[in-house]
Amino acid sequence: MDLSALTAISPIDGRYRRQVTALAPYFSEYGLIRYRVRIEVAYFIALCEWPVPQLKAVNPSLFPVLRGLYENFSEADALRIKEIESVTNHDVKAVEYFIKEKLKGQLDEQYLEFIHFGLTSQDVNNTAIPLLLNEAIESEIIPLYQKAIQRLQELAEQWKAIPMLARTHGQPASPTRLGKELLVFCERLEKQLALLEQLPAAAKFGGATGNFNAHRVAYPDVDWKLFGDKFVESLGLVRSQFTTQIEHYDMLAALLDTIKRLNTILIDLDRDIWTYVSMNYFKQKIKANEVGSSAMPHKVNPIDFENSEGNLGIANALLEHLSAKLPISRLQRDLTDSTVLRNIGVPFAHSVIALNASLKGLDKLELNEAAIRADLEENWAVVAEGIQTILRREGYPQPYEALKALTRTNTKITADTISQFIDGLKVSDAIKEELRAVTPFSYTGV
């Protein structure tokens, strides 16, 4: 079978492909190859600008031509590199040979050997991957989380005055406001996004075992540490100072864990909204031709929040594995990080699918205020906390016990029950009036 949306094994390349197309320039094989070309070219230009003595004569007018190798990189170019790799059986070496092939006739032969000069493959990979990840997160991932926050803030503002029964341990509890409950998720997401944006994108760049051995032996008088720092910083990254052959991935693990926390907050949101839908607090906008159930015509299922929760679960499982595995490597390096890193885009794809599903679900919500008010009316016992607190303030004897005796019976607590209780209290009329003002609809705090 040829690969298509129908024959793809992974749904992110099949059923959900259109939702994650924007991630392909970063996380696909094509994307990784393009970023490798970018690193190799940027490195060669940096050697010329430093300058390495043998590259002083390279005309800077050639730099735009060099940058064009990645700026105008095509699928045909990527296929050519794969052809070279089929011979070399080495993906990064194939990139080096491709660049030399492209520059033949444009750059003097004596300069071509400075492509990939002194580098090991991981100098390229461990710079390309944090760069592509950094740019993907800034361009595609963070804006989606921000969009989710913005939509929740809009709904919070719209519903800020709606009193709602709270539930702790699944039981009726002191009332709250619907808008405020949505702001809980806004604050949580905002704080994790702030942490995400503070994390440095770390890169490894230091030769075969992290010591610039080859660079130093060729040019002992050059400050290669300073060169490496400046080169990596020019890409918007931070160079890890002490490494083995590979990046130690601690900062990457921190990034992945932060994404996982963001996703966990969204799972919490999905489950809460799902529950509110099941309680009839929300109805969902109906599209004429949509079917909720293959057997039950009346059903309108909260499928968007279910879809989101499922995809977030897959994303978090992969994020957890990546963050736990990547910082561990035998001695100066083993190959386990390489094969694992090829999946770095998968949890981000599932996160994007999930975010889009949550946003779609939020846009379909319609408030059923009547159901929310009916639930409050059915639970007058929740004002007991407020009443006994006012009585405590007034020095009334054992107010908690008095309210406990009232509310912990099999008799339904209604507005009349509370009113009769207040009438029987030995307090002033002013205090009784204050107590009568405490209702499930008004007792919502600040």
C-alpha positions as CSV (number, residue, x, y, z in Angstrom):
1,M,0.0,0.0,0.0
2,D,1.2,3.5,-0.8
3,L,1.2,6.0,2.0
4,S,-1.9,8.2,2.2
5,A,-4.2,9.6,4.8
6,L,-6.1,6.3,4.7
7,T,-3.2,4.0,4.8
8,A,-1.0,5.9,7.4
9,I,-0.4,3.9,10.5
10,S,-0.4,6.9,12.8
11,P,-3.6,9.0,12.9
12,I,-1.4,12.2,13.1
13,D,-0.4,11.4,9.5
14,G,-3.8,10.0,8.6
15,R,-7.1,11.1,10.1
16,Y,-5.7,14.2,11.8
17,R,-3.1,15.2,9.2
18,R,-4.8,18.5,8.2
19,Q,-4.7,19.6,11.8
20,V,-1.0,19.2,12.2
21,T,0.3,20.1,8.7
22,A,1.8,23.3,10.2
23,L,4.1,21.1,12.3
24,A,5.6,19.2,9.3
25,P,8.3,21.8,8.4
26,Y,9.7,21.3,11.9
27,F,9.2,17.7,13.0
28,S,9.2,15.7,9.7
29,E,12.2,14.0,8.2
30,Y,12.2,16.8,5.7
31,G,12.2,19.4,8.5
32,L,15.1,17.8,10.4
33,I,17.2,17.6,7.2
34,R,16.5,21.2,6.4
35,Y,17.5,22.3,9.9
36,R,20.7,20.2,9.6
37,V,21.5,22.1,6.4
38,R,20.8,25.3,8.2
39,I,23.2,24.5,11.0
40,E,26.0,23.4,8.7
41,V,25.7,26.5,6.5
42,A,25.5,28.9,9.5
43,Y,28.5,27.2,11.0
44,F,30.6,27.6,7.8
45,I,29.6,31.3,7.6
46,A,30.6,31.7,11.3
47,L,34.0,30.2,10.6
48,C,34.5,32.6,7.7
49,E,33.4,35.6,9.9
50,W,35.6,34.6,12.9
51,P,37.7,34.2,10.8
52,V,39.6,30.9,10.5
53,P,42.8,32.0,8.7
54,Q,42.2,29.8,5.6
55,L,38.7,31.3,5.2
56,K,39.7,34.9,5.3
57,A,39.5,35.2,1.6
58,V,35.9,33.9,1.2
59,N,33.9,36.7,-0.2
60,P,30.9,37.7,2.1
61,S,28.8,38.2,-1.1
62,L,28.6,34.4,-1.2
63,F,26.8,34.2,2.1
64,P,23.3,34.9,0.7
65,V,24.0,32.0,-1.8
66,L,25.0,29.8,1.1
67,R,21.9,30.7,3.1
68,G,19.8,30.0,0.1
69,L,20.6,26.3,0.6
70,Y,18.2,26.2,3.5
71,E,16.0,29.2,2.8
72,N,15.0,27.7,-0.5
73,F,15.3,24.1,0.6
74,S,12.9,21.8,-1.3
75,E,11.6,18.3,-1.0
76,A,13.7,17.5,-4.0
77,D,16.8,18.6,-2.0
78,A,15.7,16.4,0.9
79,L,15.3,13.4,-1.5
80,R,18.8,14.0,-2.9
81,I,20.2,13.9,0.6
82,K,18.3,10.6,1.2
83,E,19.8,9.3,-2.0
84,I,23.3,10.1,-0.7
85,E,22.4,8.6,2.7
86,S,21.5,5.3,0.9
87,V,25.2,5.2,-0.1
88,T,26.9,6.6,3.1
89,N,24.4,5.0,5.5
90,H,24.9,8.1,7.6
91,D,22.3,10.9,7.6
92,V,24.5,13.8,8.8
93,K,27.4,12.9,6.5
94,A,24.9,12.9,3.6
95,V,24.0,16.5,4.5
96,E,27.7,17.5,4.3
97,Y,28.1,15.8,0.9
98,F,24.9,17.5,-0.4
99,I,26.2,21.0,0.6
100,K,29.6,20.3,-1.0
101,E,27.8,19.1,-4.1
102,K,25.6,22.2,-4.3
103,L,28.5,24.5,-3.7
104,K,30.9,22.9,-6.3
105,G,31.7,25.6,-8.8
106,Q,30.5,28.4,-6.6
107,L,33.0,28.0,-3.8
108,D,36.7,27.3,-4.3
109,E,37.6,23.6,-3.7
110,Q,40.0,24.6,-0.9
111,Y,37.1,25.9,1.1
112,L,34.8,23.0,0.8
113,E,36.6,20.9,3.4
114,F,35.6,23.4,6.0
115,I,32.0,22.3,5.6
116,H,31.5,20.2,8.8
117,F,35.0,21.1,9.9
118,G,35.9,19.5,13.3
119,L,32.3,18.5,14.0
120,T,30.6,15.3,15.1
121,S,27.1,14.5,14.0
122,Q,25.7,15.5,17.4
123,D,27.0,19.0,17.1
124,V,24.6,19.3,14.2
125,N,21.7,17.3,15.6
126,N,21.9,18.7,19.1
127,T,21.8,22.2,17.6
128,A,19.3,21.5,14.9
129,I,16.7,19.8,17.1
130,P,16.6,22.5,19.9
131,L,16.4,25.1,17.2
132,L,13.5,23.5,15.3
133,L,11.8,22.7,18.6
134,N,12.2,26.3,19.8
135,E,10.8,27.7,16.6
136,A,7.9,25.3,16.4
137,I,6.9,26.0,20.0
138,E,7.1,29.8,19.4
139,S,5.3,29.7,16.1
140,E,2.7,26.9,16.5
141,I,2.4,25.6,20.1
142,I,2.4,28.6,22.4
143,P,-0.1,30.5,20.3
144,L,-2.6,27.6,20.6
145,Y,-2.3,27.5,24.4
146,Q,-2.7,31.3,24.4
147,K,-5.8,30.9,22.3
148,A,-7.2,28.5,24.8
149,I,-6.5,30.9,27.6
150,Q,-8.1,33.8,25.7
151,R,-11.3,31.8,24.9
152,L,-11.6,30.7,28.6
153,Q,-11.1,34.4,29.7
154,E,-13.9,35.4,27.2
155,L,-16.3,32.8,28.6
156,A,-15.3,33.7,32.2
157,E,-16.2,37.3,31.5
158,Q,-19.4,36.3,29.9
159,W,-20.4,34.1,32.8
160,K,-18.8,36.0,35.7
161,A,-22.1,36.7,37.5
162,I,-23.5,33.2,37.1
163,P,-23.8,31.6,40.6
164,M,-23.2,27.9,40.6
165,L,-23.3,25.1,43.1
166,A,-19.7,23.9,43.9
167,R,-18.9,20.3,44.6
168,T,-16.1,19.0,46.8
169,H,-15.7,15.3,47.0
170,G,-18.7,15.2,44.6
171,Q,-21.0,16.6,47.2
172,P,-22.8,20.0,47.3
173,A,-20.5,22.7,48.7
174,S,-20.4,26.5,49.1
175,P,-21.6,28.1,45.9
176,T,-19.1,29.7,43.5
177,R,-19.4,31.6,40.2
178,L,-19.0,29.9,36.9
179,G,-16.7,32.6,35.5
180,K,-14.4,32.3,38.4
181,E,-14.1,28.5,38.0
182,L,-12.9,29.1,34.4
183,L,-10.4,31.6,35.6
184,V,-8.9,28.9,37.8
185,F,-7.7,27.2,34.5
186,C,-6.6,30.5,33.0
187,E,-4.3,31.2,35.9
188,R,-2.9,27.7,35.9
189,L,-2.2,27.7,32.2
190,E,-0.7,31.2,32.3
191,K,1.8,30.3,35.0
192,Q,3.0,27.2,33.2
193,L,3.3,29.1,29.9
194,A,5.4,31.7,31.8
195,L,7.7,28.9,33.0
196,L,7.9,27.5,29.5
197,E,9.0,30.8,28.1
198,Q,11.8,31.2,30.7
199,L,13.4,27.9,29.9
200,P,16.6,28.2,27.8
201,A,16.8,26.2,24.6
202,A,20.1,24.3,25.3
203,A,22.4,23.0,22.5
204,K,25.5,20.9,22.5
205,F,28.3,22.2,20.3
206,G,31.9,21.0,21.1
207,G,33.2,18.3,18.9
208,A,33.4,14.5,19.3
209,T,33.4,14.3,23.1
210,G,32.5,17.9,23.9
211,N,36.1,19.3,24.2
212,F,36.7,20.9,20.8
213,N,39.5,18.4,20.4
214,A,39.8,18.6,16.6
215,H,39.3,22.3,16.6
216,R,42.0,22.8,19.2
217,V,44.6,20.6,17.5
218,A,44.1,22.4,14.2
219,Y,44.0,25.9,15.6
220,P,45.5,25.9,19.1
221,D,45.4,29.7,19.4
222,V,41.7,30.1,18.7
223,D,39.3,30.5,21.6
224,W,36.9,27.8,20.5
225,K,34.8,28.0,23.6
226,L,34.0,31.6,22.9
227,F,33.4,30.8,19.2
228,G,31.0,28.0,20.2
229,D,29.2,30.2,22.7
230,K,28.7,33.0,20.1
231,F,27.7,30.7,17.3
232,V,25.0,28.9,19.4
233,E,23.8,32.3,20.8
234,S,23.4,33.6,17.2
235,L,20.8,30.9,16.7
236,G,18.9,32.0,19.8
237,L,20.1,29.0,21.8
238,V,22.3,28.6,24.8
239,R,25.4,26.3,24.6
240,S,25.8,23.7,27.4
241,Q,29.4,24.2,28.6
242,F,30.3,20.7,29.8
243,T,29.0,17.8,27.7
244,T,29.8,14.4,26.4
245,Q,29.4,13.7,22.7
246,I,25.7,14.7,23.1
247,E,23.6,17.3,24.9
248,H,22.6,16.1,28.3
249,Y,19.0,17.1,27.6
250,D,18.2,18.4,31.1
251,M,16.7,21.6,29.7
252,L,14.8,19.7,27.1
253,A,13.4,17.4,29.8
254,A,12.3,20.5,31.7
255,L,10.5,21.8,28.6
256,L,8.8,18.5,28.0
257,D,7.7,18.3,31.6
258,T,6.3,21.8,31.4
259,I,4.3,20.9,28.3
260,K,3.1,17.8,30.1
261,R,1.8,20.0,33.0
262,L,0.0,22.3,30.5
263,N,-1.6,19.2,29.1
264,T,-2.6,17.9,32.5
265,I,-4.3,21.2,33.2
266,L,-6.2,20.8,30.0
267,I,-7.2,17.2,30.9
268,D,-8.6,18.6,34.2
269,L,-10.6,21.2,32.2
270,D,-11.9,18.7,29.7
271,R,-13.1,16.4,32.5
272,D,-14.8,19.3,34.4
273,I,-16.6,20.6,31.3
274,W,-17.6,17.0,30.4
275,T,-19.1,16.7,33.8
276,Y,-21.0,20.0,33.6
277,V,-22.4,18.8,30.2
278,S,-23.5,15.6,31.8
279,M,-25.2,17.6,34.6
280,N,-27.0,19.7,32.0
281,Y,-25.3,22.9,33.0
282,F,-24.3,23.2,29.4
283,K,-26.0,22.3,26.2
284,Q,-24.1,22.0,22.9
285,K,-24.8,23.8,19.7
286,I,-26.3,21.4,17.2
287,K,-25.3,21.1,13.6
288,A,-28.1,19.9,11.3
289,N,-26.3,17.0,9.7
290,E,-24.2,15.8,12.6
291,V,-25.0,12.5,14.3
292,G,-24.5,12.0,18.1
293,S,-25.1,8.3,18.2
294,S,-25.5,5.6,15.6
295,A,-28.4,4.2,17.6
296,M,-29.9,6.9,19.8
297,P,-31.1,9.9,17.7
298,H,-31.5,12.2,20.7
299,K,-27.8,12.2,21.8
300,V,-25.4,15.1,21.4
301,N,-22.2,13.8,22.9
302,P,-19.3,15.9,24.3
303,I,-17.0,14.3,21.8
304,D,-14.6,17.3,21.5
305,F,-13.6,17.1,25.2
306,E,-13.3,13.4,25.0
307,N,-11.2,13.6,21.9
308,S,-9.0,16.2,23.6
309,E,-8.6,14.2,26.7
310,G,-7.6,11.1,24.8
311,N,-5.0,12.9,22.7
312,L,-3.6,14.7,25.7
313,G,-3.1,11.3,27.4
314,I,-1.1,10.0,24.5
315,A,0.9,13.2,24.3
316,N,1.7,13.1,28.1
317,A,2.7,9.4,28.0
318,L,5.3,10.2,25.2
319,L,6.4,13.4,26.9
320,E,7.0,11.5,30.1
321,H,9.1,8.8,28.4
322,L,11.1,11.4,26.5
323,S,11.9,13.5,29.6
324,A,12.8,10.4,31.6
325,K,14.9,8.7,28.9
326,L,16.8,11.5,27.1
327,P,19.0,12.7,30.0
328,I,20.3,9.1,30.4
329,S,23.2,7.9,28.2
330,R,25.9,5.4,28.8
331,L,29.3,7.0,29.3
332,Q,30.1,9.5,26.6
333,R,27.2,8.5,24.4
334,D,25.0,5.7,23.2
335,L,22.5,5.8,20.3
336,T,19.2,5.6,22.3
337,D,18.7,9.3,22.3
338,S,18.9,9.4,18.4
339,T,16.0,7.0,17.8
340,V,13.9,8.5,20.6
341,L,14.4,12.1,19.4
342,R,13.0,11.2,16.0
343,N,9.6,11.0,17.8
344,I,9.9,14.5,19.4
345,G,7.1,15.9,17.2
346,V,4.6,13.1,18.0
347,P,3.5,14.4,21.4
348,F,3.3,17.9,20.1
349,A,1.1,16.8,17.2
350,H,-1.3,15.1,19.7
351,S,-1.2,18.2,21.8
352,V,-2.2,20.4,18.9
353,I,-5.0,18.0,18.0
354,A,-6.2,18.1,21.6
355,L,-6.1,21.9,21.8
356,N,-8.1,22.3,18.6
357,A,-10.7,19.8,20.0
358,S,-11.0,21.7,23.3
359,L,-11.4,25.0,21.5
360,K,-14.0,23.5,19.2
361,G,-15.8,22.1,22.3
362,L,-15.7,25.5,24.1
363,D,-17.2,27.2,21.1
364,K,-20.1,24.8,21.1
365,L,-21.1,25.4,24.7
366,E,-24.4,27.0,25.5
367,L,-25.2,27.9,29.1
368,N,-28.3,26.3,30.6
369,E,-28.8,28.8,33.4
370,A,-32.1,27.2,34.4
371,A,-30.4,23.9,35.3
372,I,-27.7,25.7,37.3
373,R,-30.4,27.7,39.2
374,A,-32.5,24.6,39.9
375,D,-29.4,22.8,41.3
376,L,-28.8,25.8,43.7
377,E,-32.5,25.8,44.7
378,E,-32.3,22.1,45.5
379,N,-29.3,22.6,47.9
380,W,-30.2,25.3,50.4
381,A,-28.1,23.3,53.0
382,V,-25.0,24.9,51.5
383,V,-25.7,28.2,53.2
384,A,-25.2,26.6,56.6
385,E,-21.5,27.5,56.5
386,G,-22.3,31.2,56.0
387,I,-25.0,31.3,58.7
388,Q,-22.9,29.5,61.3
389,T,-19.9,31.8,60.5
390,I,-22.0,35.0,61.2
391,L,-23.3,33.4,64.4
392,R,-19.7,32.7,65.4
393,R,-19.0,36.4,64.9
394,E,-21.8,37.3,67.2
395,G,-20.7,34.9,69.9
396,Y,-23.8,32.6,69.5
397,P,-23.3,29.4,71.5
398,Q,-22.2,26.3,69.5
399,P,-23.4,27.6,66.0
400,Y,-21.6,24.8,64.1
401,E,-23.4,22.2,66.1
402,A,-26.8,24.0,65.7
403,L,-26.4,24.0,61.9
404,K,-25.1,20.4,61.9
405,A,-28.2,19.3,63.7
406,L,-30.4,21.2,61.2
407,T,-28.8,20.0,58.0
408,R,-27.7,16.4,58.8
409,T,-31.2,14.9,58.7
410,N,-33.1,13.0,56.1
411,T,-35.4,16.0,55.9
412,K,-34.9,18.1,52.7
413,I,-33.5,21.5,53.5
414,T,-35.4,24.3,51.7
415,A,-35.6,28.1,51.8
416,D,-38.5,27.7,54.3
417,T,-36.4,25.3,56.5
418,I,-33.6,27.9,56.7
419,S,-36.1,30.7,57.3
420,Q,-37.8,28.9,60.1
421,F,-34.4,28.1,61.7
422,I,-33.4,31.8,61.5
423,D,-36.7,32.8,63.1
424,G,-36.0,30.6,66.1
425,L,-32.6,32.0,66.8
426,K,-32.1,34.2,69.8
427,V,-30.4,37.1,67.9
428,S,-31.4,40.6,67.0
429,D,-33.8,41.4,64.1
430,A,-30.8,43.0,62.3
431,I,-28.8,39.8,62.5
432,K,-31.8,37.8,61.4
433,E,-32.1,40.1,58.4
434,E,-28.4,39.6,57.6
435,L,-28.8,35.8,57.8
436,R,-31.9,35.8,55.5
437,A,-29.8,37.5,52.9
438,V,-27.5,34.5,52.7
439,T,-28.9,32.4,49.9
440,P,-27.4,29.8,47.5
441,F,-27.6,32.5,44.8
442,S,-25.8,35.3,46.9
443,Y,-23.4,33.2,48.9
444,T,-20.6,33.2,46.3
445,G,-17.8,35.0,48.0
446,V,-15.6,37.6,46.4
